[in-house]
């Protein structure tokens, strides 16, 4: 609790890339400049957490070879888990293919980690992500917090925790549409009801990868791509490769033999092409690189 510091001891870590690479919409910048600021800096990022029944606030920034944090909960274990601090990044990179575009992506954003976000918030935020700009996705999550989440006072400011399944399940479709969720409103409402009734997305943990993906598609508004996002960015399936627009572009330009005409087989082929066990890491580096710096950006 209070102020703290996690020394990185020379370990490669990049907080801004980790939190501004499309992996998560559950953190935000204290200055409101998410995705709009110059790369590099020591700005504060915020999130809320439920380490106990009472929600808490965590603020973190990267500065002078360390992560500095301020919180009203025991923040270090939460940060280590959610920011992938214990991942062996050099070993992961050593396992990936030597293709030039892959190595360029790792070079450009070396230190970016895969997040492990709370499962319910991850499911809801990626349901909201369909055909939507990142600023709008962030805005939707903040609106959900303010409308349905528990209020938290921290350091003289007021925040709202991400709503629990039970809190969000009581929302009406019209209330959600009023928050600009559009056609996603009934998906969010019904999925929240399902989780509140006991269909916990963490039940996928421990299943084989494709079985876990299939289980997650039981939620309303969750197809294969969103399920892959939840597996990768919440449940620790580092082999998962969500087939979004940028990765399909990468397949077309760099790995055309992986296109198999359907999601399941293309996913299987590109996972193997990107290194198998840690293919999701490579996917995320490629996504961030191609979106910001690649030859077609």
N, C-alpha and C positions, 0 to 999 in steps of 0.2 A: 504494500500500500504506500501511498505517498509518491515521492520521487525515487527513481532508480536508474540503473545503467547496466546494460549488457555489453561487455567488451567483446568486440568481434575478433580481436587478436589476429588481425591480418586475414581473416576468413573473407572470401569474396561474398559480398552481400550488397544488393541494390534495392533499397526500400521503395524508391519512386517507381522503378520499373515493375517491381513486384505488385504494387498496388494500383498502377495505372496502365496495366497491360491487358485489360479486359477479363481478368480472372475473377474479379470480385467487385460488387457494387455495395458492399456492406461497410466500407470505410469512406471517409471523406476528408478533404483538406480543411484545416482550420480557417484558411483564408478564402475558401470557395473557388480556388483556381485549379481544381482537378482537371487534368487533361489539357489545360490551357497554358501552363507555365513553361518556362525554359527548362530544359533537361538539366538536372543537377541542382543541388540546393539542400537546405536543412529545414524544410518546412514541417510543421506538425500535421500528422494524420490522426483521425479519431475513429473509434468504433465503440460499440457497446458489447457487453458480454454477460453471460449468466453462469459464472463459476459456482454460484449458489442460487437459491431461489430469488434473491434480490439482485436486480441487474446493476451493472457497474459500467464505468466509463474508462477507456484507456486512450491516452494520447501518446504518440511516439514520434520521434524524429531521428534521423541518422546524422551524427555529427562527431567529428574528431575520432573516427575509428570505433564508434560505439553506437548503440541504440539507447537514447535517453527516453525515459517514459515517466508519465505522471498518471496516477490511477487511484481509484478508491477500492480496488480489489488486488489480489495477489497476481500481478500482471505478467511476471516473467514466464511462468509455464504456459500461459495463454499465448504470449507472443512467440515463444519457441515453437509451439504447435502450429498456430495459425499462419506464421510467416515462414515455415519450413526451415528454421535455423539449423536444425540438426541433420538436414540432408547433406550427404557427401557429394558436393557439387563436382569436384575434380573427378571422382570415380564415375559419376553419371556422364560427364562429358567424354571420358575415355571410352565409354561404351557406344557412343553414337557414330553414325557413318561420317566419312571424311569428305562428303560432298561440299563444294565451295560455298554454296548458299547457306548450308547448315553451319559451317565453321564461321562464316561472316556474321551470322546471327548471334552465335555464342560470343564472338569477340565484341560485338557492338554493345551487348547488354549483359556482359558477364557479371554474375552476382544475383541475377533475378532468380527468385525461388518460386516454387508452386505453393499456393496457399492451401490451407485446410480450414475452410469456413464452416460455421454451424450449418447442419444439413437443411433445416427447414428454410432458413433465410436464403441459402444457396438455391434451393428449388424454386422458391417464389421469385427471386430476382432474375433467374434465367428464364422463367416463364414470361416475365415482363420484358425480356431483352429482344424478343422476336421483332425484326424489322424496325429497330429503334436506335437512335443515336445514344451514345454513352451518357451524355448529359441528361437526356430524358429518362434513361433507366435509373441513374442516380436520383433524379428528382422524384421518380415514383417511389423509390424506397424511402426517401425522406418523408414523403407525404404519408406513406403507410405508418412510419414511426409516429409522426405527429398526431395522426388521427386515431391510432389504436394502441400505440405502445405506452408502457409505463414511464411516467416522468421521473427524471433523475436530476438532482442538484449536485453540481460538482464545480468546485473552485469559483463559486459565485455565478455560474452559468447554468441554464436549464437545457437538458437534453431529453431525448426519448429513446428508450430501448426498442430494439426491433420487436414487433409484436409476436407473442407466442401463437402457436396454432389455435389455441382456444380464443385468444383475443381477436384473431383475424377471422375465425370461423363465424363469428356473430355479425360480421359486416354483411350488408346487403349488396347485391350486385349494383344497385343504383349508387350506393355510397362509393363503391370502388370506381364506377364510371365517373363519378364527380371528381375523383382524384386523377382523372385523365388516363386510366388504365385501358379504356376503350374495349375492344373485343376480348382483351385478356382478363377482364373483370370476372366473368363467370368461371374461368379456369382457376384463377387465384382463390375465389371463394370456395369452390368445390374441393380443390386440393387442400386448402386449410381445414375444411370439414373432415376430409379423409384422415389427415394426420392427427387432428384433435380426437378422432374416434379410434385411434390406435394404429393406423397404418404408417408406422415410423420409417422414414427413408433410410435410417441407419441399419435397418434389417438387411439391406443389400450387402453390408460389410461382411466379408468372409466368403461370399459366393464367388464362383468363377466369374471372370470379367463379363462375358456376354450374358450370363444368367443374371448378374447384378444389373446390367443395363436393361434387360427385359423387365425385371421387377420394377424398376423406377418408371417405366413407361405406363404403369397402371394409373399414375396421377394424371388428372385432366390437364391438357396443355403441355404434357411432357412427351416429346418424341425422342427419337434416337439421339439427336444432337444435344438436346438439353440434358438428357440422361447422361451422356458422356461428360458434359460439363460438370454435373454434380459428382460423378465418379472421380473426376480428375481434381476438381477444386474444393471438394469437401471430404470425400471418403477415402482418399489416399491411393486410388488406382492410377499409378503413375504411367501405366501403359495406355490409358485412354486417349483417343485422338478425336475430339469433336470435329466433324466435317463441316466447318463453316465456309463462308465465301472465300476467305483468304487461303485456307488450306486446300480447298478445291482448285483455286488458282495455282497454288504451288504444285499440286498433283499434275495439272494440265501442262505447266511449263517445265517442271523439273523431274517429275516421276510419273510420266504418262502411263507406264505399264501397270500402275496401281489402280487405274480406273476400271472397275469391274461391272459397272452398270447398275449397282444397287448399293445401299448404304452398308449392309453387313459385310459383304465381300470386299468392297473398297476399303472399309475401315480395317479389316483384317490385313489387307495387302499393305496399306500405308503404315500401319503399326509395325509390321515386319521391316519395311523399308527404313523407318526412322529409328530403329534400334531395339524394338521389342519391349523389354521390361521398363525402359524409361522413355518410350516414344512420346508420352504426353509432355515431358520436359522439352523435347526437341520441337514438338508441335507449338508449344507456347512461345519459345524463342523465335521460331519461324513466323508465327502470327504477328508478334510485336515488331519484328524486323521488317517484314514485307509491308505491313501497314504504315510504318513510319519512314523507313530508310531504303527499302529494297529498290531494285531496278525499275519497278513499275509505279513506285510511290510518287 
